[in-house]
Amino acid sequence: KNSDEISQILKYCNEEHLAVCPQGGNTGLVGGSVPVFDEIIISTSLMNSILDFDQVSGVLVCQSGCVLEQLDNFARSKGFLVPVDLGAKGSCHIGGNVSTNAGGLKFLRFGSLHGSVLGLEAVIANGDIIDCMSALKKDNTGYDLKHLFIGSEGTLGIVTKISIQCPVAPTSVNLAFLGLNNFQSVIETFQKARNSFGQVLSACEMVDLASIQAVQDHFNLNPPLEEFPFYMVVEIASSCQGHDISLMEAFVENLMQNDLVANAIVTNDSKQMISLWKFRENVPESLRQNYVYTYDVSLPLNNFYEIIE
Amino acid sequence: KNSDEISQILKYCNEEHLAVCPQGGNTGLVGGSVPVFDEIIISTSLMNSILDFDQVSGVLVCQSGCVLEQLDNFARSKGFLVPVDLGAKGSCHIGGNVSTNAGGLKFLRFGSLHGSVLGLEAVIANGDIIDCMSALKKDNTGYDLKHLFIGSEGTLGIVTKISIQCPVAPTSVNLAFLGLNNFQSVIETFQKARNSFGQVLSACEMVDLASIQAVQDHFNLNPPLEEFPFYMVVEIASSCQGHDISLMEAFVENLMQNDLVANAIVTNDSKQMISLWKFRENVPESLRQNYVYTYDVSLPLNNFYEIIE
């Protein structure tokens, strides 16, 4: 499949007044890719070619049906990484990530896809192909139409190609898994993490006890720490391993002395980091088993937990 | 002045068919803020209030007429920084930076304003006020109209308010000023800088000999190094001073051993860093004296210098 085929299908559907539902990896939790009634599903899964990679600039150009994890593995083989990461990475498509402006676990460090996506190609309802495929990091020629497609959930058109700025992959990653007694400590720990680590802080996520327990039950996992009302995952990524270990250890020690953190695991073992990340990454999937209605809501940090209490 | 006044002025001008030229700090080099004929100039310089700053999230909300340097000083007093920096910072307005999607010296680290600007308010030609003032880092509700105003050079409306995500300010900054013999060495040094420093690389800029000489002549400065065809400014910013000095020294030593760099100055003295940055920041202003026609052109890195040769 390619853009021209998508164009022909959409042109036909438009002329015949047939409803269309674009689908990528179909991993979205809010149901954007689930047809409501009689729609024709157009899947991008055959559009999975990597078209270009520039070793100097780190710009990756690919079709929208590429699976996120495969793209990331490709970028990492070149010393770079794809600046989106989420639990569904093994099956979600980059086109879907762009169409939904997916946030994910590295959002804190790399920001939204509005900052990383340099260009895209999309096919609109009448079959026209919109070409905004600039691969320049800085491009101010004319209105930047591509941003309308980012986060528009396929309502304006089907994204077919993407060019994305890949940052260099860190050679050193260290992780702390923390147990905390209240939400105020979570906020203070976040601020301390940002101030202590600055540019090398790559993730800082919170999970509450009920969510951790849902993951444990669903995946039959042992608890990483004893029971606390809140848990945090703090990750730093840089290029100097030896230095970062002592930095992370000093950080956690300081938190414990200040009674912000009750217990902690600090590690740079990649297997252990993957298993600890599971307790955050798999929260949405575990909750789904209990017929929870799924939202994707953003709240100001200070008032974040009030809505639950 | 405030948004309502701008709205009334634009409404009147629209009804009377009067041409309007929005002007911020009037520092743009490509003439976007210079009236062509009989336009009415609407200046934002009285709209210079900081409206809000959230210490937890680092989100700054202000009017569009705030001078960039004053905003940055304010953010730094809170432990954060404004993720745009350019030679004209002492007089350019944040509204103009947003309207032109200004790149600047920290572009490599913080990316374009499409990634940093969380919300904006703009007044369009008929006087309507468009409110996209979300202050959430992640906000996927509806189409993201604000991106159309970013980089539209005031042609769609006058930006009146901005909310911007400020990253935490680094406590340690180290700079290397390098002399190189050819453009290939510049490209290779850029790649090595990115691989060595990863997340803490905050700037990596190139200046050629003719540009350096223009700055020297225009500002009557002594040359920082002897004559080379190319110079580079490499800056790293993090939160561990002691460690970064040795990192930068080892980096430069390695470049010299590999014959990529012919001579170098390494420093973390803030006065010396400011005076070295002058040789890059003031290139556009110095060239203007010679009646050079000014462009703002972006080129792929690999072919960057061919156009000059």
Interface residues (C-beta under 8 A of the other chain):
Chain A: D54 Q55 V56 S57 G58 G79 T100 N101 G103 F107 R109 G111 S112 H114 G115 S116 A135 L136 K137 K138 D139 N140 Y143 D144 H147 L148 I150 G151 S152 L156 Q165 P167 V168 A169 P170 T171 I187 F190 Q191 R194 N195 S196 F197 G198 Q199 V200 S202 A237 S238 S239 C240 H243 L247 D296 S298 L299 P300 L301 N302
Chain B: D54 Q55 V56 S57 G58 G79 T100 N101 G103 F107 R109 G111 S112 H114 G115 S116 A135 L136 K137 K138 D139 N140 Y143 D144 H147 L148 I150 G151 S152 L156 Q165 P167 V168 A169 P170 T171 I187 F190 Q191 R194 N195 S196 F197 G198 Q199 V200 S202 A237 S238 S239 C240 H243 L247 D296 S298 L299 P300 L301 N302
